[in-house]
Amino acid sequence: MLTHEGIWNAIDQLARRNDLSTSGLARLAGLDPTTFNRSKRFSREGKPRWPSTESIAKILSVTNTPFTEFAALADPQ
């Protein structure tokens, strides 16, 4: 099952695998460098914020990562 924590962990791992920070990964994908900042993962009220499918698609594209691999990172069983 894909969870909020799992998705964010997968993004973090994808950045590390490509020798990038999350800001660097966002820039490489043409996104705002703050897109994946830890401070943006929850609202001020503590409600989880999920990355958009468009943002995920862009980072998968620029890193040549299949979605199945990303999903495995997000839900390691």
PQR file with spaces between the fields and no chain letter, atoms N, CA, C, O and H, PARSE charges and radii, in Angstrom:
ATOM       1  N    MET     1       0.846   -1.177    0.000 -0.4000 1.5000
ATOM       2  CA   MET     1       0.000    0.000    0.000 -0.0000 2.0000
ATOM       3  C    MET     1       0.894    1.243    0.000  0.5500 1.7000
ATOM       4  O    MET     1       1.887    1.311    0.724 -0.5500 1.4000
ATOM       5  N    LEU     2       0.532    2.195   -0.803 -0.4000 1.5000
ATOM       6  CA   LEU     2       1.282    3.447   -0.842 -0.0000 2.0000
ATOM       7  C    LEU     2       0.787    4.368    0.274  0.5500 1.7000
ATOM       8  O    LEU     2      -0.404    4.657    0.384 -0.5500 1.4000
ATOM       9  H    LEU     2      -0.275    2.141   -1.391  0.4000 1.0000
ATOM      10  N    THR     3       1.720    4.812    1.087 -0.4000 1.5000
ATOM      11  CA   THR     3       1.387    5.705    2.189 -0.0000 2.0000
ATOM      12  C    THR     3       2.082    7.043    1.991  0.5500 1.7000
ATOM      13  O    THR     3       2.997    7.171    1.178 -0.5500 1.4000
ATOM      14  H    THR     3       2.688    4.578    0.998  0.4000 1.0000
ATOM      15  N    HIS     4       1.637    8.025    2.740 -0.4000 1.5000
ATOM      16  CA   HIS     4       2.255    9.345    2.710 -0.0000 2.0000
ATOM      17  C    HIS     4       3.752    9.233    3.020  0.5500 1.7000
ATOM      18  O    HIS     4       4.590    9.755    2.286 -0.5500 1.4000
ATOM      19  H    HIS     4       0.893    7.921    3.401  0.4000 1.0000
ATOM      20  N    GLU     5       4.064    8.557    4.098 -0.4000 1.5000
ATOM      21  CA   GLU     5       5.468    8.397    4.494 -0.0000 2.0000
ATOM      22  C    GLU     5       6.261    7.627    3.438  0.5500 1.7000
ATOM      23  O    GLU     5       7.401    7.977    3.130 -0.5500 1.4000
ATOM      24  H    GLU     5       3.383    8.133    4.695  0.4000 1.0000
ATOM      25  N    GLY     6       5.657    6.591    2.895 -0.4000 1.5000
ATOM      26  CA   GLY     6       6.330    5.786    1.890 -0.0000 2.0000
ATOM      27  C    GLY     6       6.650    6.561    0.619  0.5500 1.7000
ATOM      28  O    GLY     6       7.747    6.440    0.073 -0.5500 1.4000
ATOM      29  H    GLY     6       4.732    6.307    3.145  0.4000 1.0000
ATOM      30  N    ILE     7       5.703    7.346    0.156 -0.4000 1.5000
ATOM      31  CA   ILE     7       5.924    8.163   -1.051 -0.0000 2.0000
ATOM      32  C    ILE     7       7.075    9.134   -0.828  0.5500 1.7000
ATOM      33  O    ILE     7       7.966    9.253   -1.669 -0.5500 1.4000
ATOM      34  H    ILE     7       4.813    7.444    0.600  0.4000 1.0000
ATOM      35  N    TRP     8       7.055    9.825    0.304 -0.4000 1.5000
ATOM      36  CA   TRP     8       8.123   10.787    0.588 -0.0000 2.0000
ATOM      37  C    TRP     8       9.465   10.087    0.769  0.5500 1.7000
ATOM      38  O    TRP     8      10.493   10.608    0.338 -0.5500 1.4000
ATOM      39  H    TRP     8       6.332    9.728    0.988  0.4000 1.0000
ATOM      40  N    ASN     9       9.471    8.922    1.395 -0.4000 1.5000
ATOM      41  CA   ASN     9      10.718    8.165    1.525 -0.0000 2.0000
ATOM      42  C    ASN     9      11.247    7.753    0.155  0.5500 1.7000
ATOM      43  O    ASN     9      12.456    7.780   -0.078 -0.5500 1.4000
ATOM      44  H    ASN     9       8.635    8.498    1.745  0.4000 1.0000
ATOM      45  N    ALA    10      10.352    7.375   -0.745 -0.4000 1.5000
ATOM      46  CA   ALA    10      10.766    6.991   -2.094 -0.0000 2.0000
ATOM      47  C    ALA    10      11.382    8.181   -2.825  0.5500 1.7000
ATOM      48  O    ALA    10      12.376    8.020   -3.534 -0.5500 1.4000
ATOM      49  H    ALA    10       9.371    7.353   -0.555  0.4000 1.0000
ATOM      50  N    ILE    11      10.817    9.351   -2.666 -0.4000 1.5000
ATOM      51  CA   ILE    11      11.383   10.562   -3.289 -0.0000 2.0000
ATOM      52  C    ILE    11      12.774   10.826   -2.725  0.5500 1.7000
ATOM      53  O    ILE    11      13.708   11.118   -3.472 -0.5500 1.4000
ATOM      54  H    ILE    11      10.010    9.482   -2.090  0.4000 1.0000
ATOM      55  N    ASP    12      12.909   10.725   -1.413 -0.4000 1.5000
ATOM      56  CA   ASP    12      14.219   10.926   -0.782 -0.0000 2.0000
ATOM      57  C    ASP    12      15.243    9.917   -1.309  0.5500 1.7000
ATOM      58  O    ASP    12      16.377   10.283   -1.616 -0.5500 1.4000
ATOM      59  H    ASP    12      12.150   10.488   -0.805  0.4000 1.0000
ATOM      60  N    GLN    13      14.845    8.657   -1.413 -0.4000 1.5000
ATOM      61  CA   GLN    13      15.744    7.615   -1.909 -0.0000 2.0000
ATOM      62  C    GLN    13      16.113    7.834   -3.371  0.5500 1.7000
ATOM      63  O    GLN    13      17.258    7.622   -3.770 -0.5500 1.4000
ATOM      64  H    GLN    13      13.923    8.359   -1.164  0.4000 1.0000
ATOM      65  N    LEU    14      15.141    8.258   -4.159 -0.4000 1.5000
ATOM      66  CA   LEU    14      15.401    8.525   -5.573 -0.0000 2.0000
ATOM      67  C    LEU    14      16.430    9.643   -5.723  0.5500 1.7000
ATOM      68  O    LEU    14      17.316    9.567   -6.574 -0.5500 1.4000
ATOM      69  H    LEU    14      14.211    8.430   -3.835  0.4000 1.0000
ATOM      70  N    ALA    15      16.312   10.663   -4.905 -0.4000 1.5000
ATOM      71  CA   ALA    15      17.290   11.755   -4.939 -0.0000 2.0000
ATOM      72  C    ALA    15      18.684   11.223   -4.582  0.5500 1.7000
ATOM      73  O    ALA    15      19.653   11.491   -5.292 -0.5500 1.4000
ATOM      74  H    ALA    15      15.592   10.724   -4.213  0.4000 1.0000
ATOM      75  N    ARG    16      18.778   10.472   -3.484 -0.4000 1.5000
ATOM      76  CA   ARG    16      20.077    9.934   -3.056 -0.0000 2.0000
ATOM      77  C    ARG    16      20.679    9.011   -4.108  0.5500 1.7000
ATOM      78  O    ARG    16      21.881    9.072   -4.366 -0.5500 1.4000
ATOM      79  H    ARG    16      17.990   10.254   -2.908  0.4000 1.0000
ATOM      80  N    ARG    17      19.866    8.163   -4.712 -0.4000 1.5000
ATOM      81  CA   ARG    17      20.357    7.237   -5.740 -0.0000 2.0000
ATOM      82  C    ARG    17      20.962    7.965   -6.928  0.5500 1.7000
ATOM      83  O    ARG    17      21.797    7.420   -7.650 -0.5500 1.4000
ATOM      84  H    ARG    17      18.890    8.114   -4.502  0.4000 1.0000
ATOM      85  N    ASN    18      20.529    9.199   -7.120 -0.4000 1.5000
ATOM      86  CA   ASN    18      21.022    9.997   -8.245 -0.0000 2.0000
ATOM      87  C    ASN    18      21.993   11.075   -7.793  0.5500 1.7000
ATOM      88  O    ASN    18      22.261   12.035   -8.515 -0.5500 1.4000
ATOM      89  H    ASN    18      19.851    9.642   -6.534  0.4000 1.0000
ATOM      90  N    ASP    19      22.520   10.898   -6.578 -0.4000 1.5000
ATOM      91  CA   ASP    19      23.498   11.835   -6.002 -0.0000 2.0000
ATOM      92  C    ASP    19      22.991   13.269   -6.004  0.5500 1.7000
ATOM      93  O    ASP    19      23.718   14.202   -6.344 -0.5500 1.4000
ATOM      94  H    ASP    19      22.302   10.118   -5.991  0.4000 1.0000
ATOM      95  N    LEU    20      21.723   13.425   -5.615 -0.4000 1.5000
ATOM      96  CA   LEU    20      21.088   14.741   -5.579 -0.0000 2.0000
ATOM      97  C    LEU    20      20.429   14.967   -4.226  0.5500 1.7000
ATOM      98  O    LEU    20      20.092   14.024   -3.510 -0.5500 1.4000
ATOM      99  H    LEU    20      21.133   12.666   -5.339  0.4000 1.0000
ATOM     100  N    SER    21      20.257   16.221   -3.903 -0.4000 1.5000
ATOM     101  CA   SER    21      19.376   16.577   -2.792 -0.0000 2.0000
ATOM     102  C    SER    21      17.955   16.563   -3.346  0.5500 1.7000
ATOM     103  O    SER    21      17.768   16.471   -4.559 -0.5500 1.4000
ATOM     104  H    SER    21      20.531   16.987   -4.485  0.4000 1.0000
ATOM     105  N    THR    22      16.969   16.651   -2.487 -0.4000 1.5000
ATOM     106  CA   THR    22      15.601   16.723   -3.010 -0.0000 2.0000
ATOM     107  C    THR    22      15.403   18.010   -3.793  0.5500 1.7000
ATOM     108  O    THR    22      14.633   18.039   -4.753 -0.5500 1.4000
ATOM     109  H    THR    22      17.122   16.726   -1.502  0.4000 1.0000
ATOM     110  N    SER    23      16.092   19.077   -3.393 -0.4000 1.5000
ATOM     111  CA   SER    23      16.016   20.330   -4.158 -0.0000 2.0000
ATOM     112  C    SER    23      16.630   20.160   -5.539  0.5500 1.7000
ATOM     113  O    SER    23      16.089   20.645   -6.533 -0.5500 1.4000
ATOM     114  H    SER    23      16.718   19.053   -2.614  0.4000 1.0000
ATOM     115  N    GLY    24      17.760   19.470   -5.595 -0.4000 1.5000
ATOM     116  CA   GLY    24      18.417   19.217   -6.875 -0.0000 2.0000
ATOM     117  C    GLY    24      17.560   18.349   -7.783  0.5500 1.7000
ATOM     118  O    GLY    24      17.497   18.569   -8.992 -0.5500 1.4000
ATOM     119  H    GLY    24      18.200   19.076   -4.788  0.4000 1.0000
ATOM     120  N    LEU    25      16.906   17.366   -7.192 -0.4000 1.5000
ATOM     121  CA   LEU    25      16.009   16.506   -7.961 -0.0000 2.0000
ATOM     122  C    LEU    25      14.856   17.319   -8.536  0.5500 1.7000
ATOM     123  O    LEU    25      14.495   17.156   -9.701 -0.5500 1.4000
ATOM     124  H    LEU    25      16.957   17.187   -6.209  0.4000 1.0000
ATOM     125  N    ALA    26      14.286   18.185   -7.725 -0.4000 1.5000
ATOM     126  CA   ALA    26      13.183   19.035   -8.192 -0.0000 2.0000
ATOM     127  C    ALA    26      13.654   19.933   -9.348  0.5500 1.7000
ATOM     128  O    ALA    26      12.976   20.052  -10.369 -0.5500 1.4000
ATOM     129  H    ALA    26      14.580   18.317   -6.778  0.4000 1.0000
ATOM     130  N    ARG    27      14.811   20.554   -9.171 -0.4000 1.5000
ATOM     131  CA   ARG    27      15.338   21.435  -10.236 -0.0000 2.0000
ATOM     132  C    ARG    27      15.571   20.653  -11.524  0.5500 1.7000
ATOM     133  O    ARG    27      15.215   21.113  -12.609 -0.5500 1.4000
ATOM     134  H    ARG    27      15.361   20.457   -8.341  0.4000 1.0000
ATOM     135  N    LEU    28      16.172   19.469  -11.400 -0.4000 1.5000
ATOM     136  CA   LEU    28      16.439   18.634  -12.575 -0.0000 2.0000
ATOM     137  C    LEU    28      15.153   18.336  -13.332  0.5500 1.7000
ATOM     138  O    LEU    28      15.152   18.256  -14.561 -0.5500 1.4000
ATOM     139  H    LEU    28      16.461   19.095  -10.519  0.4000 1.0000
ATOM     140  N    ALA    29      14.057   18.170  -12.593 -0.4000 1.5000
ATOM     141  CA   ALA    29      12.763   17.853  -13.200 -0.0000 2.0000
ATOM     142  C    ALA    29      12.006   19.097  -13.656  0.5500 1.7000
ATOM     143  O    ALA    29      10.880   18.990  -14.143 -0.5500 1.4000
ATOM     144  H    ALA    29      14.058   18.235  -11.595  0.4000 1.0000
ATOM     145  N    GLY    30      12.610   20.273  -13.505 -0.4000 1.5000
ATOM     146  CA   GLY    30      11.954   21.503  -13.935 -0.0000 2.0000
ATOM     147  C    GLY    30      10.930   22.015  -12.932  0.5500 1.7000
ATOM     148  O    GLY    30      10.047   22.800  -13.279 -0.5500 1.4000
ATOM     149  H    GLY    30      13.525   20.360  -13.109  0.4000 1.0000
ATOM     150  N    LEU    31      11.054   21.568  -11.692 -0.4000 1.5000
ATOM     151  CA   LEU    31      10.125   21.990  -10.640 -0.0000 2.0000
ATOM     152  C    LEU    31      10.778   23.040   -9.747  0.5500 1.7000
ATOM     153  O    LEU    31      11.995   23.227   -9.774 -0.5500 1.4000
ATOM     154  H    LEU    31      11.771   20.931  -11.410  0.4000 1.0000
ATOM     155  N    ASP    32       9.967   23.708   -8.973 -0.4000 1.5000
ATOM     156  CA   ASP    32      10.489   24.641   -7.981 -0.0000 2.0000
ATOM     157  C    ASP    32      11.398   23.866   -7.037  0.5500 1.7000
ATOM     158  O    ASP    32      11.043   22.766   -6.614 -0.5500 1.4000
ATOM     159  H    ASP    32       8.979   23.556   -8.952  0.4000 1.0000
ATOM     160  N    PRO    33      12.560   24.412   -6.697 -0.5600 1.5000
ATOM     161  CA   PRO    33      13.493   23.684   -5.831  0.2800 2.0000
ATOM     162  C    PRO    33      12.934   23.321   -4.459  0.5500 1.7000
ATOM     163  O    PRO    33      13.461   22.427   -3.797 -0.5500 1.4000
ATOM     164  N    THR    34      11.889   23.993   -4.030 -0.4000 1.5000
ATOM     165  CA   THR    34      11.316   23.713   -2.707 -0.0000 2.0000
ATOM     166  C    THR    34      10.195   22.673   -2.751  0.5500 1.7000
ATOM     167  O    THR    34       9.606   22.353   -1.719 -0.5500 1.4000
ATOM     168  H    THR    34      11.461   24.720   -4.568  0.4000 1.0000
ATOM     169  N    THR    35       9.902   22.154   -3.923 -0.4000 1.5000
ATOM     170  CA   THR    35       8.780   21.225   -4.101 -0.0000 2.0000
ATOM     171  C    THR    35       8.801   20.069   -3.113  0.5500 1.7000
ATOM     172  O    THR    35       7.758   19.685   -2.583 -0.5500 1.4000
ATOM     173  H    THR    35      10.380   22.414   -4.762  0.4000 1.0000
ATOM     174  N    PHE    36       9.979   19.513   -2.864 -0.4000 1.5000
ATOM     175  CA   PHE    36      10.074   18.318   -2.026 -0.0000 2.0000
ATOM     176  C    PHE    36      10.668   18.589   -0.642  0.5500 1.7000
ATOM     177  O    PHE    36      11.082   17.658    0.048 -0.5500 1.4000
ATOM     178  H    PHE    36      10.826   19.825   -3.295  0.4000 1.0000
ATOM     179  N    ASN    37      10.711   19.856   -0.239 -0.4000 1.5000
ATOM     180  CA   ASN    37      11.247   20.191    1.087 -0.0000 2.0000
ATOM     181  C    ASN    37      10.456   19.498    2.188  0.5500 1.7000
ATOM     182  O    ASN    37       9.239   19.337    2.094 -0.5500 1.4000
ATOM     183  H    ASN    37      10.374   20.613   -0.800  0.4000 1.0000
ATOM     184  N    ARG    38      11.161   19.098    3.219 -0.4000 1.5000
ATOM     185  CA   ARG    38      10.498   18.464    4.369 -0.0000 2.0000
ATOM     186  C    ARG    38       9.444   19.374    4.982  0.5500 1.7000
ATOM     187  O    ARG    38       8.422   18.895    5.474 -0.5500 1.4000
ATOM     188  H    ARG    38      12.149   19.229    3.295  0.4000 1.0000
ATOM     189  N    SER    39       9.679   20.665    4.958 -0.4000 1.5000
ATOM     190  CA   SER    39       8.728   21.613    5.555 -0.0000 2.0000
ATOM     191  C    SER    39       7.400   21.665    4.803  0.5500 1.7000
ATOM     192  O    SER    39       6.413   22.181    5.326 -0.5500 1.4000
ATOM     193  H    SER    39      10.509   21.054    4.558  0.4000 1.0000
ATOM     194  N    LYS    40       7.368   21.142    3.595 -0.4000 1.5000
ATOM     195  CA   LYS    40       6.142   21.172    2.788 -0.0000 2.0000
ATOM     196  C    LYS    40       5.363   19.856    2.831  0.5500 1.7000
ATOM     197  O    LYS    40       4.357   19.706    2.137 -0.5500 1.4000
ATOM     198  H    LYS    40       8.170   20.722    3.170  0.4000 1.0000
ATOM     199  N    ARG    41       5.813   18.930    3.621 -0.4000 1.5000
ATOM     200  CA   ARG    41       5.194   17.604    3.640 -0.0000 2.0000
ATOM     201  C    ARG    41       3.971   17.530    4.542  0.5500 1.7000
ATOM     202  O    ARG    41       3.183   16.588    4.462 -0.5500 1.4000
ATOM     203  H    ARG    41       6.630   19.051    4.184  0.4000 1.0000
ATOM     204  N    PHE    42       3.823   18.518    5.388 -0.4000 1.5000
ATOM     205  CA   PHE    42       2.646   18.625    6.262 -0.0000 2.0000
ATOM     206  C    PHE    42       2.219   20.082    6.304  0.5500 1.7000
ATOM     207  O    PHE    42       3.057   20.982    6.240 -0.5500 1.4000
ATOM     208  H    PHE    42       4.463   19.284    5.453  0.4000 1.0000
ATOM     209  N    SER    43       0.924   20.315    6.413 -0.4000 1.5000
ATOM     210  CA   SER    43       0.422   21.684    6.553 -0.0000 2.0000
ATOM     211  C    SER    43       0.716   22.169    7.974  0.5500 1.7000
ATOM     212  O    SER    43       1.144   21.390    8.826 -0.5500 1.4000
ATOM     213  H    SER    43       0.243   19.584    6.466  0.4000 1.0000
ATOM     214  N    ARG    44       0.489   23.425    8.216 -0.4000 1.5000
ATOM     215  CA   ARG    44       0.694   23.968    9.568 -0.0000 2.0000
ATOM     216  C    ARG    44      -0.202   23.285   10.591  0.5500 1.7000
ATOM     217  O    ARG    44       0.121   23.218   11.777 -0.5500 1.4000
ATOM     218  H    ARG    44       0.141   24.058    7.525  0.4000 1.0000
ATOM     219  N    GLU    45      -1.318   22.789   10.118 -0.4000 1.5000
ATOM     220  CA   GLU    45      -2.264   22.097   10.997 -0.0000 2.0000
ATOM     221  C    GLU    45      -1.892   20.621   11.177  0.5500 1.7000
ATOM     222  O    GLU    45      -2.561   19.892   11.910 -0.5500 1.4000
ATOM     223  H    GLU    45      -1.580   22.844    9.154  0.4000 1.0000
ATOM     224  N    GLY    46      -0.831   20.190   10.510 -0.4000 1.5000
ATOM     225  CA   GLY    46      -0.385   18.810   10.625 -0.0000 2.0000
ATOM     226  C    GLY    46      -1.001   17.858    9.620  0.5500 1.7000
ATOM     227  O    GLY    46      -0.775   16.649    9.681 -0.5500 1.4000
ATOM     228  H    GLY    46      -0.287   20.781    9.915  0.4000 1.0000
ATOM     229  N    LYS    47      -1.783   18.399    8.691 -0.4000 1.5000
ATOM     230  CA   LYS    47      -2.401   17.551    7.665 -0.0000 2.0000
ATOM     231  C    LYS    47      -1.348   17.163    6.619  0.5500 1.7000
ATOM     232  O    LYS    47      -0.613   18.023    6.135 -0.5500 1.4000
ATOM     233  H    LYS    47      -1.967   19.380    8.641  0.4000 1.0000
ATOM     234  N    PRO    48      -1.273   15.884    6.272 -0.5600 1.5000
ATOM     235  CA   PRO    48      -0.285   15.452    5.276  0.2800 2.0000
ATOM     236  C    PRO    48      -0.521   16.120    3.916  0.5500 1.7000
ATOM     237  O    PRO    48      -1.654   16.238    3.451 -0.5500 1.4000
ATOM     238  N    ARG    49       0.563   16.546    3.302 -0.4000 1.5000
ATOM     239  CA   ARG    49       0.529   17.050    1.928 -0.0000 2.0000
ATOM     240  C    ARG    49       1.211   16.002    1.064  0.5500 1.7000
ATOM     241  O    ARG    49       2.316   15.547    1.361 -0.5500 1.4000
ATOM     242  H    ARG    49       1.484   16.450    3.679  0.4000 1.0000
ATOM     243  N    TRP    50       0.536   15.634    0.002 -0.4000 1.5000
ATOM     244  CA   TRP    50       1.054   14.619   -0.912 -0.0000 2.0000
ATOM     245  C    TRP    50       1.654   15.298   -2.143  0.5500 1.7000
ATOM     246  O    TRP    50       1.133   16.316   -2.599 -0.5500 1.4000
ATOM     247  H    TRP    50      -0.361   16.003   -0.239  0.4000 1.0000
ATOM     248  N    PRO    51       2.727   14.757   -2.678 -0.5600 1.5000
ATOM     249  CA   PRO    51       3.260   15.305   -3.933  0.2800 2.0000
ATOM     250  C    PRO    51       2.274   15.004   -5.069  0.5500 1.7000
ATOM     251  O    PRO    51       1.551   14.009   -5.028 -0.5500 1.4000
ATOM     252  N    SER    52       2.258   15.857   -6.055 -0.4000 1.5000
ATOM     253  CA   SER    52       1.335   15.629   -7.172 -0.0000 2.0000
ATOM     254  C    SER    52       1.840   14.497   -8.055  0.5500 1.7000
ATOM     255  O    SER    52       3.035   14.204   -8.097 -0.5500 1.4000
ATOM     256  H    SER    52       2.845   16.666   -6.087  0.4000 1.0000
ATOM     257  N    THR    53       0.914   13.875   -8.751 -0.4000 1.5000
ATOM     258  CA   THR    53       1.304   12.818   -9.685 -0.0000 2.0000
ATOM     259  C    THR    53       2.161   13.410  -10.810  0.5500 1.7000
ATOM     260  O    THR    53       3.040   12.732  -11.343 -0.5500 1.4000
ATOM     261  H    THR    53      -0.057   14.113   -8.716  0.4000 1.0000
ATOM     262  N    GLU    54       1.909   14.657  -11.164 -0.4000 1.5000
ATOM     263  CA   GLU    54       2.722   15.306  -12.190 -0.0000 2.0000
ATOM     264  C    GLU    54       4.173   15.450  -11.724  0.5500 1.7000
ATOM     265  O    GLU    54       5.099   15.197  -12.494 -0.5500 1.4000
ATOM     266  H    GLU    54       1.195   15.207  -10.731  0.4000 1.0000
ATOM     267  N    SER    55       4.369   15.852  -10.474 -0.4000 1.5000
ATOM     268  CA   SER    55       5.731   15.987   -9.937 -0.0000 2.0000
ATOM     269  C    SER    55       6.435   14.634   -9.903  0.5500 1.7000
ATOM     270  O    SER    55       7.611   14.527  -10.249 -0.5500 1.4000
ATOM     271  H    SER    55       3.616   16.057   -9.849  0.4000 1.0000
ATOM     272  N    ILE    56       5.712   13.617   -9.489 -0.4000 1.5000
ATOM     273  CA   ILE    56       6.302   12.273   -9.454 -0.0000 2.0000
ATOM     274  C    ILE    56       6.654   11.818  -10.870  0.5500 1.7000
ATOM     275  O    ILE    56       7.736   11.277  -11.097 -0.5500 1.4000
ATOM     276  H    ILE    56       4.756   13.704   -9.208  0.4000 1.0000
ATOM     277  N    ALA    57       5.754   12.034  -11.810 -0.4000 1.5000
ATOM     278  CA   ALA    57       6.023   11.646  -13.198 -0.0000 2.0000
ATOM     279  C    ALA    57       7.263   12.349  -13.736  0.5500 1.7000
ATOM     280  O    ALA    57       8.052   11.739  -14.458 -0.5500 1.4000
ATOM     281  H    ALA    57       4.875   12.474  -11.626  0.4000 1.0000
ATOM     282  N    LYS    58       7.442   13.602  -13.401 -0.4000 1.5000
ATOM     283  CA   LYS    58       8.610   14.353  -13.889 -0.0000 2.0000
ATOM     284  C    LYS    58       9.908   13.815  -13.308  0.5500 1.7000
ATOM     285  O    LYS    58      10.897   13.689  -14.031 -0.5500 1.4000
ATOM     286  H    LYS    58       6.801   14.097  -12.815  0.4000 1.0000
ATOM     287  N    ILE    59       9.928   13.494  -12.014 -0.4000 1.5000
ATOM     288  CA   ILE    59      11.183   12.989  -11.439 -0.0000 2.0000
ATOM     289  C    ILE    59      11.486   11.573  -11.935  0.5500 1.7000
ATOM     290  O    ILE    59      12.650   11.200  -12.079 -0.5500 1.4000
ATOM     291  H    ILE    59       9.125   13.596  -11.427  0.4000 1.0000
ATOM     292  N    LEU    60      10.450   10.797  -12.192 -0.4000 1.5000
ATOM     293  CA   LEU    60      10.676    9.467  -12.748 -0.0000 2.0000
ATOM     294  C    LEU    60      11.249    9.575  -14.159  0.5500 1.7000
ATOM     295  O    LEU    60      12.130    8.805  -14.543 -0.5500 1.4000
ATOM     296  H    LEU    60       9.504   11.100  -12.075  0.4000 1.0000
ATOM     297  N    SER    61      10.747   10.524  -14.913 -0.4000 1.5000
ATOM     298  CA   SER    61      11.219   10.713  -16.278 -0.0000 2.0000
ATOM     299  C    SER    61      12.694   11.135  -16.319  0.5500 1.7000
ATOM     300  O    SER    61      13.484   10.553  -17.062 -0.5500 1.4000
ATOM     301  H    SER    61      10.032   11.149  -14.601  0.4000 1.0000
ATOM     302  N    VAL    62      13.058   12.134  -15.532 -0.4000 1.5000
ATOM     303  CA   VAL    62      14.435   12.641  -15.596 -0.0000 2.0000
ATOM     304  C    VAL    62      15.451   11.692  -14.988  0.5500 1.7000
ATOM     305  O    VAL    62      16.644   11.789  -15.275 -0.5500 1.4000
ATOM     306  H    VAL    62      12.416   12.606  -14.929  0.4000 1.0000
ATOM     307  N    THR    63      14.984   10.768  -14.144 -0.4000 1.5000
ATOM     308  CA   THR    63      15.901    9.788  -13.559 -0.0000 2.0000
ATOM     309  C    THR    63      15.799    8.424  -14.243  0.5500 1.7000
ATOM     310  O    THR    63      16.465    7.468  -13.846 -0.5500 1.4000
ATOM     311  H    THR    63      14.015   10.688  -13.911  0.4000 1.0000
ATOM     312  N    ASN    64      14.959    8.349  -15.271 -0.4000 1.5000
ATOM     313  CA   ASN    64      14.744    7.087  -15.999 -0.0000 2.0000
ATOM     314  C    ASN    64      14.372    5.944  -15.048  0.5500 1.7000
ATOM     315  O    ASN    64      14.891    4.832  -15.142 -0.5500 1.4000
ATOM     316  H    ASN    64      14.418    9.125  -15.593  0.4000 1.0000
ATOM     317  N    THR    65      13.464    6.258  -14.141 -0.4000 1.5000
ATOM     318  CA   THR    65      13.023    5.285  -13.148 -0.0000 2.0000
ATOM     319  C    THR    65      11.614    4.806  -13.493  0.5500 1.7000
ATOM     320  O    THR    65      10.699    5.623  -13.590 -0.5500 1.4000
ATOM     321  H    THR    65      13.043    7.161  -14.065  0.4000 1.0000
ATOM     322  N    PRO    66      11.423    3.515  -13.679 -0.5600 1.5000
ATOM     323  CA   PRO    66      10.075    3.000  -13.925  0.2800 2.0000
ATOM     324  C    PRO    66       9.195    3.195  -12.682  0.5500 1.7000
ATOM     325  O    PRO    66       9.684    3.172  -11.552 -0.5500 1.4000
ATOM     326  N    PHE    67       7.917    3.382  -12.906 -0.4000 1.5000
ATOM     327  CA   PHE    67       7.008    3.561  -11.769 -0.0000 2.0000
ATOM     328  C    PHE    67       7.046    2.348  -10.845  0.5500 1.7000
ATOM     329  O    PHE    67       6.946    2.490   -9.626 -0.5500 1.4000
ATOM     330  H    PHE    67       7.519    3.401  -13.823  0.4000 1.0000
ATOM     331  N    THR    68       7.187    1.173  -11.412 -0.4000 1.5000
ATOM     332  CA   THR    68       7.213   -0.029  -10.572 -0.0000 2.0000
ATOM     333  C    THR    68       8.380    0.007   -9.587  0.5500 1.7000
ATOM     334  O    THR    68       8.254   -0.456   -8.453 -0.5500 1.4000
ATOM     335  H    THR    68       7.268    1.057  -12.402  0.4000 1.0000
ATOM     336  N    GLU    69       9.496    0.546  -10.014 -0.4000 1.5000
ATOM     337  CA   GLU    69      10.655    0.676   -9.119 -0.0000 2.0000
ATOM     338  C    GLU    69      10.371    1.712   -8.028  0.5500 1.7000
ATOM     339  O    GLU    69      10.699    1.505   -6.859 -0.5500 1.4000
ATOM     340  H    GLU    69       9.599    0.921  -10.935  0.4000 1.0000
ATOM     341  N    PHE    70       9.760    2.821   -8.424 -0.4000 1.5000
ATOM     342  CA   PHE    70       9.393    3.853   -7.445 -0.0000 2.0000
ATOM     343  C    PHE    70       8.405    3.285   -6.432  0.5500 1.7000
ATOM     344  O    PHE    70       8.537    3.525   -5.232 -0.5500 1.4000
ATOM     345  H    PHE    70       9.493    2.989   -9.373  0.4000 1.0000
ATOM     346  N    ALA    71       7.422    2.540   -6.908 -0.4000 1.5000
ATOM     347  CA   ALA    71       6.432    1.943   -6.009 -0.0000 2.0000
ATOM     348  C    ALA    71       7.096    0.974   -5.042  0.5500 1.7000
ATOM     349  O    ALA    71       6.706    0.897   -3.877 -0.5500 1.4000
ATOM     350  H    ALA    71       7.314    2.346   -7.883  0.4000 1.0000
ATOM     351  N    ALA    72       8.087    0.239   -5.509 -0.4000 1.5000
ATOM     352  CA   ALA    72       8.811   -0.684   -4.623 -0.0000 2.0000
ATOM     353  C    ALA    72       9.577    0.080   -3.550  0.5500 1.7000
ATOM     354  O    ALA    72       9.683   -0.381   -2.414 -0.5500 1.4000
ATOM     355  H    ALA    72       8.403    0.301   -6.455  0.4000 1.0000
ATOM     356  N    LEU    73      10.107    1.241   -3.903 -0.4000 1.5000
ATOM     357  CA   LEU    73      10.780    2.077   -2.902 -0.0000 2.0000
ATOM     358  C    LEU    73       9.781    2.601   -1.884  0.5500 1.7000
ATOM     359  O    LEU    73      10.087    2.709   -0.696 -0.5500 1.4000
ATOM     360  H    LEU    73      10.021    1.616   -4.826  0.4000 1.0000
ATOM     361  N    ALA    74       8.593    2.923   -2.356 -0.4000 1.5000
ATOM     362  CA   ALA    74       7.561    3.488   -1.479 -0.0000 2.0000
ATOM     363  C    ALA    74       6.924    2.445   -0.586  0.5500 1.7000
ATOM     364  O    ALA    74       6.417    2.767    0.488 -0.5500 1.4000
ATOM     365  H    ALA    74       8.345    2.835   -3.320  0.4000 1.0000
ATOM     366  N    ASP    75       6.947    1.196   -1.024 -0.4000 1.5000
ATOM     367  CA   ASP    75       6.291    0.129   -0.265 -0.0000 2.0000
ATOM     368  C    ASP    75       7.166   -1.116   -0.240  0.5500 1.7000
ATOM     369  O    ASP    75       6.811   -2.146   -0.814 -0.5500 1.4000
ATOM     370  H    ASP    75       7.359    0.934   -1.897  0.4000 1.0000
ATOM     371  N    PRO    76       8.324   -1.015    0.435 -0.5600 1.5000
ATOM     372  CA   PRO    76       9.206   -2.182    0.483  0.2800 2.0000
ATOM     373  C    PRO    76       8.614   -3.267    1.379  0.5500 1.7000
ATOM     374  O    PRO    76       8.337   -3.029    2.555 -0.5500 1.4000
ATOM     375  N    GLN    77       8.426   -4.431    0.826 -0.4000 1.5000
ATOM     376  CA   GLN    77       7.804   -5.506    1.623 -0.0000 2.0000
ATOM     377  C    GLN    77       8.726   -6.647    1.838  0.5500 1.7000
ATOM     378  O    GLN    77       8.356   -7.627    2.485 -0.5500 1.4000
ATOM     379  H    GLN    77       8.651   -4.624   -0.129  0.4000 1.0000
